Amino acid sequence: MSRQYRAEQVGSLLRPPELLQARAAHAEGRLATRELRLAEDEAISAALAKQRQIGIDIFTDGEMRRGSWLTDMADAVEGFVPQRVEMEWKGPGGGREASTALAAGAKLKKLRQLTAYELPFLKRKAPGPFKVTIPAPSNFLVASYKEGITDNFYSTRADFLADLVEIVRSEVEYLVSEAVVYIQLDAPYYSHYLDARHRERMRDAGRDPDAEFATGLEGDNACLKAIPRENVTVAAHVCRGNSRSRWYTEGGYDAIAERLFGSLNVDTFLLEYDSQRAGGFEPLRLVPRGKNVVLGLVTTKDPQLESQDTLRRRIDEASRYLPIDNLAISPQCGFASVAAGNLISFDDQWRKLELVVDTARKVWS
């Protein structure tokens, strides 16, 4: 049986300036890879020590070795090519912005384990149970299948998904074999199917959002097939985008809740719930018995510290739809889904995680 962690974090933490400088120097050829790894080790060690001091239930390396939350896929898998796209962000400095996305420009081939550089250090240095985060195949079904590029190698999205599934499934099997106790599939692109604006765009492009959502669920489930669950928690994180304190999609979980909660074969859902754009708690009534939900009530996008009274009231509201024994608390997402991080300070970050821990202790002690 998987363990219930009450005070969680999603994954990424703010990168120290020294690490950002080292990464830039490495990209420019001014710093050897070995020196970059040492800088990453130092940043991770400091983050683990701080997490221990705060009392967080489940540790992470803060994704310090990644340029973004999905960099491990791009670096470890051959076949992705950068493509300039225009994204419409909301929030601070929002608007239409040119960005670089990963498109599948060849047949995908896994070159190494996605977490090959992360896991060994975590196993040696983590002072307690830790989680490993990996991107779910469903993200790439939305973001990386590009007409005129990918269809030269994969005639259908289903064919493309099959290769993605094999890559992620083998990673999950590897993590289980290494006795990792918490595996988290990051699946923010599920939020495209709850946003009316994005659903309309899919239809305008000749795509069926409901059928595509179902295909993504099937793919993510295929990664978890035959995985022993006795000593591991398998979770899925769903948010609405998190880059430099901005977001990409909006809407409550109502449009996807029944299929997401009822079909996705995970033990725990980590759900964004830090603002009105996430909707109400009513969809939690559809979470099957025995599954857990981590309420992402504390925002990583804004430095203002939440009121603990408000957090406790919201947990009480959520417990009307799912028993409180099946709930936990976390921030809504990471603090640095991209390396530059959200528009908050290190002190803000740690205060928010301290609040998560203190609230969890008072609610569930």
Secondary structure by P-SEA (a helix, b strand, c coil): cbbbbcccccccccccaaaaaaaaaaaaccccaaaaaaaaaaaaaaaaaaaaaacccccccccccccccaaaaaaacccbbbbbbbbbbccccccbbbbbbbccccccccccccccccccccccccccbbbbbbbcccccccccccccccccccccaaaaaaaaaaaaaaaaaaaaaacccbbbbbcccccccccaaaaaaaaaacccaaaaaaaaaaaaaaaaccccccccccbbbbccccccccccccccccccaaaaaaccccccccccccccccccccccccccccbbbbbccccccccccccaaaaaaaaaaaaacccccccccccccccccccccccccaaaaaaaaaaaaaaaaaacc
